[in-house]
Amino acid sequence: MSRKFEHISVMPKEVVDFLNIKPSGTYIDATLGAGGHSKQIAGQLRDQGLIIGIDKDPEAIKAAKAGLVEYGTKIKYVHDNFSNLDQILDEQGVSKVDGILADLGVSSYQLDSLDRGFSFRVNDAKLDMRMDPNQSLSAYEVINEYSENELRDIFYKLGEERFAKGVAHKIILWRKEKPIEKTGELVLAIKSAMPPAYRYGRKEHFATKVFRAIRMEVNQELTALEELIPRAIKHLNKAGRLVIISFHSLEDRIVKHKFRDLAKEDIVKILTKKPIIPTNTEIKENPRSESAKLRAIERL
């Protein structure tokens, strides 16, 4: 039984405020998801306004089309990775835009779907974690084919997991017996590499960082983010704005440093000296927004 694609958009009011919507402007929602942010933007556009909605998950595109049907031709839908922004805009016949948004969060649908393999809480899911089901690399290949050193580096660098070495070693031992195929099997392998005091003395689940690291490797998330920012700036009109919402320190660090470097070159001005975070009310209504940080810049 299929589930509805669900994703609660984070800081929608703040996003619209920082994008400074022009009624006849052109905007890019680089992470369309279910279309929540695009709906907020589209509501402020006249007939001449346009949104180009990009997502590499075809389920997201399908859900957004259904949810945004009332906006008709104001929105164009593109199934692609936002790192391919140059090619996407060329194909759309667009050179410059007035604002670009990237919300780097993973949707509730993706996390909780049995057949997507993103979550350690869904024990019987196949190891997958692909945002784009058409790509070849999945979590199964990462876990069963990467070397011990490669796994250790991923868990340490992308997951910031202190027991990265031990987890990588246990995975190698487990997969010698048979391939690790299900999320539940991976959770047990991770558990066997961590002392009880660490596993149970934490706010977050002990497998969180390892699963996040695998997902980021599978989808090459940091590489795509690093490629997006300079390409986005190139396509912004004067006074056009780039807004990025990140959800953990590695993403936020990239955004912070890239924005700072662009400001030093007098290419942009930074609109958020400190990152904007959700209100307590929003966090209460949407706990997954708690780690979100919004940063924005304006093209000079």
C-alpha positions as CSV (number, residue, x, y, z in Angstrom):
1,M,0.0,0.0,0.0
2,S,1.5,3.3,-1.1
3,R,1.8,6.2,1.3
4,K,1.1,9.9,0.6
5,F,4.2,11.9,0.0
6,E,4.4,14.1,3.2
7,H,6.7,16.9,4.1
8,I,6.1,19.9,6.3
9,S,7.9,22.8,4.9
10,V,10.3,24.4,7.4
11,M,10.2,28.2,8.1
12,P,7.8,29.0,5.2
13,K,7.2,32.6,6.3
14,E,10.9,33.3,6.8
15,V,11.7,31.8,3.3
16,V,9.2,34.1,1.6
17,D,10.4,37.1,3.5
18,F,14.1,36.5,2.6
19,L,13.3,35.7,-1.0
20,N,11.6,39.2,-1.2
21,I,9.1,38.0,-3.8
22,K,8.6,40.1,-6.9
23,P,5.0,39.5,-8.3
24,S,6.3,39.0,-11.8
25,G,9.6,37.4,-10.9
26,T,11.1,34.0,-11.7
27,Y,12.1,31.7,-8.8
28,I,13.7,28.3,-8.4
29,D,12.6,25.8,-5.8
30,A,15.7,23.6,-6.0
31,T,14.2,21.0,-3.6
32,L,10.5,20.9,-4.5
33,G,9.4,18.1,-2.2
34,A,5.7,18.1,-1.8
35,G,5.6,21.7,-2.9
36,G,5.0,23.5,0.4
37,H,7.5,26.3,-0.2
38,S,6.5,26.7,-3.8
39,K,2.9,27.1,-2.8
40,Q,3.9,30.0,-0.5
41,I,5.9,31.6,-3.3
42,A,3.2,31.0,-6.0
43,G,0.6,32.7,-3.8
44,Q,2.5,36.0,-4.3
45,L,3.1,35.7,-8.0
46,R,1.0,37.3,-10.8
47,D,0.3,35.5,-14.0
48,Q,3.7,36.5,-15.4
49,G,5.5,35.0,-12.4
50,L,7.2,31.6,-12.7
51,I,8.6,28.9,-10.4
52,I,10.9,26.2,-11.7
53,G,10.5,23.3,-9.2
54,I,13.4,20.8,-9.2
55,D,13.5,17.5,-7.4
56,K,15.4,14.3,-8.0
57,D,12.7,12.1,-6.4
58,P,9.9,11.4,-9.0
59,E,7.5,10.7,-6.1
60,A,8.0,14.3,-4.9
61,I,7.4,15.7,-8.4
62,K,4.2,13.6,-8.6
63,A,3.0,14.9,-5.2
64,A,3.9,18.5,-6.0
65,K,2.0,18.4,-9.3
66,A,-1.1,17.2,-7.5
67,G,-0.8,19.7,-4.6
68,L,0.0,22.7,-6.9
69,V,-2.5,22.1,-9.7
70,E,-4.3,25.3,-9.0
71,Y,-1.2,27.3,-10.0
72,G,-1.1,25.9,-13.5
73,T,1.6,27.2,-15.8
74,K,3.1,29.3,-13.0
75,I,5.1,26.2,-12.1
76,K,7.4,24.1,-14.3
77,Y,8.4,20.7,-12.9
78,V,11.9,19.3,-13.4
79,H,13.0,15.8,-12.4
80,D,16.8,16.3,-11.9
81,N,19.5,17.0,-9.4
82,F,19.9,20.7,-8.5
83,S,23.6,20.4,-9.1
84,N,22.7,20.3,-12.8
85,L,21.3,23.9,-12.5
86,D,23.1,25.2,-15.6
87,Q,21.7,22.5,-17.9
88,I,18.2,22.7,-16.3
89,L,17.9,26.4,-16.9
90,D,19.3,26.1,-20.4
91,E,16.6,23.5,-21.2
92,Q,13.9,25.8,-19.7
93,G,15.1,28.8,-21.8
94,V,15.9,30.8,-18.6
95,S,19.1,32.7,-18.0
96,K,18.5,34.8,-14.9
97,V,16.2,34.4,-11.9
98,D,15.1,36.5,-9.0
99,G,15.5,34.0,-6.2
100,I,16.6,30.4,-5.5
101,L,15.6,28.2,-2.5
102,A,17.2,25.0,-1.4
103,D,15.7,23.2,1.6
104,L,18.1,20.3,2.2
105,G,15.8,18.3,4.5
106,V,14.7,14.7,3.9
107,S,10.9,14.3,3.7
108,S,8.8,12.3,6.2
109,Y,7.7,10.2,3.3
110,Q,11.3,9.2,2.4
111,L,12.3,8.6,6.0
112,D,9.3,6.4,6.8
113,S,8.6,4.5,3.6
114,L,9.2,0.8,3.9
115,D,10.6,0.6,0.3
116,R,13.1,3.5,0.5
117,G,15.4,2.2,3.3
118,F,16.2,5.6,4.8
119,S,15.3,4.9,8.4
120,F,16.7,2.8,11.2
121,R,13.1,2.7,12.6
122,V,11.8,0.6,9.7
123,N,13.4,-2.7,10.4
124,D,12.3,-4.7,7.3
125,A,13.2,-2.2,4.6
126,K,15.8,-3.1,1.9
127,L,18.9,-1.0,2.1
128,D,18.4,1.7,-0.5
129,M,18.4,5.4,0.5
130,R,18.4,6.7,-3.1
131,M,16.6,10.0,-3.6
132,D,16.5,9.2,-7.3
133,P,15.5,5.6,-7.8
134,N,17.1,5.7,-11.3
135,Q,20.6,6.0,-10.0
136,S,22.8,2.9,-9.7
137,L,24.5,3.5,-6.3
138,S,22.4,2.5,-3.3
139,A,23.0,1.9,0.4
140,Y,23.3,-1.8,-0.4
141,E,26.4,-1.3,-2.5
142,V,27.9,1.1,0.0
143,I,27.5,-1.4,2.9
144,N,28.4,-4.5,1.0
145,E,31.1,-3.4,-1.4
146,Y,33.0,-0.5,0.1
147,S,36.2,-1.3,1.9
148,E,36.6,-1.1,5.7
149,N,38.7,2.1,5.3
150,E,36.1,3.7,3.0
151,L,33.3,2.9,5.4
152,R,35.2,4.2,8.4
153,D,36.0,7.5,6.5
154,I,32.3,8.0,5.5
155,F,31.0,7.3,9.1
156,Y,33.6,9.6,10.6
157,K,33.6,12.5,8.1
158,L,29.9,12.5,7.0
159,G,28.4,11.1,10.1
160,E,30.8,12.5,12.7
161,E,30.5,9.2,14.5
162,R,33.1,8.6,17.2
163,F,32.8,4.8,16.8
164,A,33.3,4.9,13.1
165,K,36.2,2.5,13.1
166,G,34.5,-0.1,15.2
167,V,31.2,0.1,13.2
168,A,33.1,-0.3,9.9
169,H,34.9,-3.3,11.2
170,K,31.7,-5.0,12.5
171,I,30.0,-4.4,9.1
172,I,32.9,-6.1,7.4
173,L,32.7,-9.1,9.8
174,W,28.9,-9.4,9.4
175,R,28.9,-9.2,5.6
176,K,31.5,-12.1,5.4
177,E,28.7,-14.3,6.7
178,K,26.1,-13.0,4.3
179,P,25.3,-9.7,2.6
180,I,23.6,-7.1,4.8
181,E,20.3,-6.5,3.0
182,K,17.9,-4.9,5.4
183,T,17.9,-1.8,7.6
184,G,17.3,-3.9,10.7
185,E,20.4,-6.0,10.0
186,L,22.5,-2.9,9.7
187,V,21.1,-1.5,13.0
188,L,22.2,-4.7,14.7
189,A,25.7,-4.5,13.3
190,I,26.0,-0.9,14.4
191,K,24.7,-1.8,17.9
192,S,27.3,-4.6,18.3
193,A,30.1,-2.0,17.8
194,M,28.9,0.4,20.4
195,P,29.1,0.2,24.2
196,P,25.7,0.2,26.0
197,A,26.5,3.4,27.9
198,Y,26.8,5.2,24.6
199,R,23.8,3.6,23.0
200,Y,21.4,4.4,25.8
201,G,22.8,7.6,27.1
202,R,21.9,9.6,24.1
203,K,19.0,11.9,23.0
204,E,19.1,10.6,19.4
205,H,19.1,6.9,18.3
206,F,22.6,5.3,18.3
207,A,22.3,4.5,14.5
208,T,21.4,8.1,13.5
209,K,24.8,9.3,12.5
210,V,25.8,6.2,10.6
211,F,22.5,6.1,8.6
212,R,22.9,9.8,7.8
213,A,26.4,9.3,6.6
214,I,25.3,6.4,4.3
215,R,22.4,8.5,2.9
216,M,24.8,11.4,2.2
217,E,27.3,9.2,0.4
218,V,24.6,7.5,-1.7
219,N,23.2,10.8,-2.8
220,Q,26.4,12.8,-2.9
221,E,24.7,15.5,-0.9
222,L,27.6,17.6,0.1
223,T,29.1,17.5,-3.4
224,A,25.8,18.6,-4.9
225,L,25.5,21.5,-2.4
226,E,29.0,22.7,-3.2
227,E,28.2,22.7,-6.9
228,L,24.9,24.4,-6.4
229,I,26.0,27.6,-4.7
230,P,28.4,29.1,-7.4
231,R,25.9,28.0,-10.2
232,A,23.0,29.6,-8.3
233,I,24.9,32.9,-7.9
234,K,25.7,32.9,-11.6
235,H,22.0,32.8,-12.5
236,L,20.8,35.4,-10.0
237,N,19.6,38.8,-11.2
238,K,21.0,41.9,-9.4
239,A,19.3,41.9,-6.0
240,G,18.3,38.3,-6.5
241,R,18.5,36.1,-3.4
242,L,19.7,32.7,-2.5
243,V,18.1,31.0,0.5
244,I,19.4,27.7,1.9
245,I,18.0,25.7,4.8
246,S,20.5,23.1,6.2
247,F,19.9,20.5,8.8
248,H,23.3,19.6,10.2
249,S,26.7,21.1,10.8
250,L,28.5,19.8,7.7
251,E,25.9,21.4,5.4
252,D,25.7,24.6,7.4
253,R,29.5,24.9,7.4
254,I,29.6,24.7,3.6
255,V,26.9,27.3,3.2
256,K,28.4,29.6,5.8
257,H,31.9,29.5,4.3
258,K,30.7,29.7,0.6
259,F,28.6,32.7,1.5
260,R,31.4,34.4,3.4
261,D,33.8,33.9,0.5
262,L,31.3,35.4,-2.0
263,A,30.8,38.4,0.3
264,K,34.6,39.0,0.5
265,E,34.7,39.1,-3.3
266,D,31.8,41.7,-3.2
267,I,29.7,39.4,-5.3
268,V,26.9,39.2,-2.6
269,K,25.9,40.7,0.7
270,I,25.0,38.4,3.6
271,L,21.4,38.9,4.8
272,T,21.8,36.6,7.8
273,K,24.8,37.4,10.1
274,K,23.6,34.5,12.2
275,P,21.5,31.6,10.9
276,I,17.7,31.9,11.3
277,I,16.2,29.0,13.3
278,P,12.6,27.9,13.8
279,T,10.5,29.3,16.6
280,N,9.7,27.1,19.6
281,T,6.1,26.9,18.3
282,E,7.2,25.6,14.9
283,I,9.5,23.0,16.6
284,K,6.6,21.9,18.8
285,E,4.4,21.4,15.7
286,N,7.2,19.9,13.5
287,P,9.9,18.3,15.7
288,R,12.0,17.5,12.6
289,S,12.5,21.2,12.1
290,E,14.5,21.6,15.3
291,S,18.0,21.4,13.6
292,A,17.1,23.6,10.7
293,K,19.3,26.7,10.0
294,L,18.4,29.3,7.3
295,R,21.0,31.5,5.6
296,A,20.4,34.0,2.9
297,I,22.5,36.2,0.5
298,E,21.7,38.9,-2.1
299,R,23.4,39.3,-5.4
300,L,25.2,42.7,-5.8
